Amino acid sequence: MSLRRLFSIVLKELRQLRRDRLTFAMIVGIPTMQLLLFGFAINLDIRHLDAAVLDQANTARSRELVAELAASQVITLRYQLSAPQQLDDLMREGRAGVGIVIPADFDNRLERGDRPPLQLVVDGSDQVVQQAARQLAAYPLARLRDPAAAVPAGVEIVNFYNPERRAPVNTVPGLVGVILTMTMVMFTAMALVRERERGNLEMLIATPVSPWELTVGKVLPFTLIGLVQVSLVLVLGQLIFAVPIRGSLLEIYAAALLFILASLSLGVFLSTLARSQFQAMQLAFFTFLPQILLSGFMFPYAGMPRAAQWLAEILPMTHFLRLIRGIALRGANLADLWQEMAALAAFSVVVLGIAVTRVSKRLD
């Protein structure tokens, strides 16, 4: 082995890497992004879950209890309610994850200790909320009672939408978003880059095809693939894990279709940045990692810093997880979750518009 020839090969590869700016940026960008996400954005402590309070007792001790629970920072009191139906509506629409229900005879229950003086109603479609409920249930209610009382006061936890607390009920709907994000973005980006590498796009541009027609025509076949994947996950989820579908199946497919279009738009945009299929795969992974970490699928969204939450609101998977869990598990409809649909539609229009503009510039 000649060290001189070996050094020449190494030098050649380093020069090639220097010319390949995108790969060089990924070498620096991926570890930097992972460090920032895991160091700052990913927080396993559950904080600031949106909560509603139905205080039917409205006594000094019930108000003290509510203040103490709010001071724990596990929850943020957003709503003061006057009727149980209001709590049902907030939970179904996903605007509140925890409901604190204090009965009218709170003081009597607290003193006698024969019945739970406090009821925590939690959104069982989100496993993070279930963990928060256990933290709140550990609150020492006995401190509000007579110190001489011998019977401890407990907390009743009512788990909406997942009374058995089965993990697949939470994870399987979320896996629809994970699988679509991974496959749609990568497949689209790599397929379009492959067409450019083979010279097929240059042949198509010679025909009377506009950039919009070219881009949309390339994207539409993958839409059918995405819908097939949605159907497969939903069917297997019911057959194997007995995951319920409480909402409209048609609305689930409508939300999935919009999310597929958003993911395909992102894939088309990445294809305009990549010069090779390997770069397209790198970029797809670069966008996949923040979505799975910040969307609330793996880590509690409420525990993230405000800046990380702002970034999560830009990512389409964040909104789709709220949609699929809301419709499939809570029985919500698209009217209840119209903000999430609007966010996905806006993302699709903006990103696809930028991608079409870049396709036009690259092929003119």
Disulfide bonds with the S-S distance in Angstrom:
none
